[in-house]
Amino acid sequence: LSGIIDMTVVLLLAIGLFMLLANGAVDIGFHNLSYKISQFSLQEKSGLFDITKDSAGNYLGVAPLTYDLTKEDDYKRFTEKINYYYFNFVEKENKSNAEFNKKYMLFDEITCKNAIFSITGIDDEITTYTLLDEVTDVSTNKKYTSSDGENYKNAIANFFIDSNKGVYNLALTDFTSCERFVSIQNRLQWIERLEVFICVAISTFAFISLPVLLNKNGETAMMHIFGICFVDSYGYKLKWRHRIIRSIVVLVLNSVSVFLFAFPLAVNAIVYLVTPSKRSIVDFASNETAIDRKTSVILEA
């Protein structure tokens, strides 16, 4: 129980410290703010996102576009955004590339096939796009006319935002898989994982490793409260090397678990549960055994 409480406190401390790091309240020599700004800037340039900024021009939020069914001509906004993405954000030299043409023609073919609106003048801009009276809902393949009310509006919206066939989602998927965006995302994930690693290491050292070093019987604060302490495997009082090894092993075990999805901690718990002596990997590494401080006798060397 004391071990569970120790780990819970370490986790809570790590989360609190991580929040300070993520929000920029604490600077430990590196942070992901510049990469987040690069990501937001790239999303803004794509034209596929709603961007909110404060009066100073700092990014407050970036979110995918949402279709407003209350607006009769919101389809024009989506069409303009998609057209802008393919003909302005995507590198101009790629317009002759077969892969690029395939991406754009996917939008063009679906437009014509489902007859959402007629378009003319496809070049750098769509000069004219007129919504047709009869449209096909790409989600259901059913046709609706303007007299069908909400079904008609939903069919128009689904043409853009359907999770599988919506042309806006196709453009969004294309953007999030582009090399520049993926590179920034990978960098952000690496920094975030490293920040979590540092937070867990600091929290573990402060709440577990340091008390183990300072207390002559090698117990943490929670173990002291529960009346538990450590002796060596022969029942003798701990030496400095035992406490040093224990503090290091616990620190390494917790910190490395960040990169290994808590696998080392799980193995440590399993070893404790299956061994008759109820000793964990940490106990074996430091050559220690836990005892009841109130009822046990600690031998002097």
N, C-alpha and C positions, 0 to 999 in steps of 0.2 A: 504493500500500500504506500509506504514511504517513497519507494522508487517511482511509482506512478505519479504521485504528487510532485516529486522532483521534476520529472519530465514534463508534466503539465505546466509547472511554473516556468521552466526553461522555454517551452513553446510560446507561452503568453509573453514573456520578455522579448523573445525573438521577433514575434509579430509586432509588438510595440515599437521595437527598434527599427524593424523593416519599414514600418509606416513612416517613421521620421526620415529614413533614408530616401524612400520613394518620393516623398513630398518635398525633398530638398532642405528640410529643417536641420539635418545633420549632414556634413560633408566629410567623407573619409578619404578624400583624394581623387575619387572618380564618381561619376554618376551618369545616369542615362538620359538626363534632360536634353542634351544636344541631339541625341538620337531620336527622342520623342518628337522634338521640334522638326527634325528632318522628315520623320514619318508623316506628321501632320501637314507639313508643307507639300510633300509629294501627293498626299490625298487631296489637298486643296487644288493642286495643279491638274489632277486628273479630271476634275469637274464632276466626279461621281458621288460626292459627299456633301452633306450640310455642314458648314463650318460656323462656329461661334467664337468670337473674340471679345476681349475687353476693350476699353477705350484706348489702351496703350498698344493695341494690336497683338497682344499675347493670346495664344490659343486657349480657349476654355473647354471646347469639346468638338469632336468630329464624329459624325454618325452617317450611316447610309441614308440615302434619300427615302422618304416615305411618300406614298401616293395619297393624295388628298381627293377622296371621292366627292367632296362637296364642290370642287372646282371643275367646271365643265371642260376646261381646256388644259388640265394638268398633264395630259398626254403630250402636249407640246413641250413642256418643260423637260420631261423625261427624254423625248426624242432629241431635243437640242443638246442635252447633257451627254447622251450616248454618242451622238454625231461628233460633238466636240472632243470626246475622249479618243475616238478612233482616228480622227483627222487632225488633231492638234497635240494631244498628249503623247500618243504612240509616235515614235520617231518617224519623221517624214520619209527618210530613205527606205523605211520598211514597207512603204506603200506598194512597192513593186515585188515585195517578198510574198511567196505563195502562202506562207503561214498567216501573214497579215490579211491578205485578200480573203482567205478562208474565214477568218474571224469576222471580217466586216460583212462578207456575203452571207454569213449565217444570219446576221441581223436583217439584211436586205431580203433574203429568201423567205424568212418567216413573216416579214412584213407583207410581202406580196401574197404568200400562200394563205395567210389567215385574214387578209383583206381588212386590216384594222383601219388603215387610211391610205389614200393614194399619195405618192410622193413624186416630185419632179425636180430636176436640176441637182442630182446627186454629184457633188464635186467636193469643194471645201466646205460647202454649206448646203443644207436642204432648203431650197428656196420656197417650196410650197409643199404643205402636207395637209390634206383635207380628210377629216374623219368621215368614214363611210356609214351609211344607214344600217347596214348589216355587218356584224363582226363575229368572229369565231373566238370562243373562250378556249385558250390553249390548255387550260386545266381539265376541261371536260369534253372538248371537241364539239360542243354544242354551239349553234348559231343563234344570235339574238339581234333584234332590231331596236332602234331607238325607242320604240313604244313599249319595250319590255322593262323599262325603268332601271331598278337596281341591278338586275341581271346583266343588262347592257353595260352599265358602268363598271361592274365587276369584271366583265369580259375584257374591257379596255385596260383595266388595272392589271389583270392577270397576264396580259400580253407582255407587260414590263416586269412584274414582280413575282410571277410564278417561280417557285423554288427550283424547278427543273428546266422549264422552257422560257421563262421570262427573259427578254433581251437585256434588260437592265442587269439582272443577276448574272447573265453570261458575260457582260462587260466587266462587272464587279469581280467575277472569278478570274477573268483575264488579267485584271489589274493586280489582284492580290497574289498572283503567281508570277508576276514580272520580276526580273532579276533584281532591280533596284529595291523594290518593296521587300522581297524575301530577304535580301542582304541586311536591310535595316532591322527587320523582324528577328532574324537570327542573332544579330548583335544585341538587341534589346533583351532577348531571352537569356543570352549568355551573361549579360550584366546583372539581370534580375536574379539568376541562379547564384551568381557570385555574391551578390548582396545578401541573399538568404543564408548562404554558407557563412559569411562573416557574422551575421546577426546570431545564428545558432552557436557559432564558436564563442562569441563574446558572452552570450547568455549562459552557455554551459560552463565557461571558465568562472564567471562571476558567482553562479549559484551552486555549482557542484565542485569543480576542480579546486577553486580557491579554498572553500571550507575544508575539503579533504586534506589539503596541504597544511592548513592552519590548526586543525583539530588533531590532537595527539593520537586519537583512536581512529582517525580517518573517516569519520562519519560526516554526512551532510547535515544541514539544519533540520530537515524533516526526520532524518534518522535519529538525531539527537532528541527530538521531541518524542519520538516513539520508543526511545530507550534502546536503540540498536547501535552497535559499534562494530569495529573490525579487529581481528587479531590475525596473526599469520596462520598458516595451515596447521601449525603445531600447537596453537593456542597461546603463543607468546605475544607480548606487546609489539606493536608495529615499529619498524625502523623507518627512517626517512625514505629509503629506496622504495618501500612498499607504497607509501603515500604518493610519491612522485610518479611511480609507474601507473598507479590507479588514476591519478588526475589526468595524465597524458592519454591513457587508453580511452577513458570516458570522453575526453575532448575530441579525440580522433574519431571515435565511433559515432558520436552525435553529428559531427561536422560532415564526415564522409557520407553519412546517410542522406544528406541533402541531394547529392549527385546520384545516389544509388536507390532512390525511392524508398528510403527507410529500411532497406533489406538488412543491413548490418544490425539494426536495432531488433528486427524481428528474429534474426538468428540468435542474438544475445538472449532474448526472452525465451526462445525455445530451449536453448541449452540450460537455462535456469530451471525450466519446468521439468525437463526429462532427467536431469542428473539427480541421483539419490541425495547427494549432499546439498542440493539447492544452491549451486554455485554457478554464476554466469561466466561469460568469456572474460569479463573485466576481473572477476574474482580469481580465475585461473591465471590470468596474465600477471596480476599483482601478487599472487600466492597468498590470498587472504580468505578469511571466512567470517561471515556475519554471526554475531552472538547477541544475546540479551544482556545489556550492560548491567542490569539490576540483579540478575540471578546467576550470572557467570563470573568466574574468576579469571582474571587476566594474568598470565604468568610473566614474571620478570626474567629477562635474559641473564 
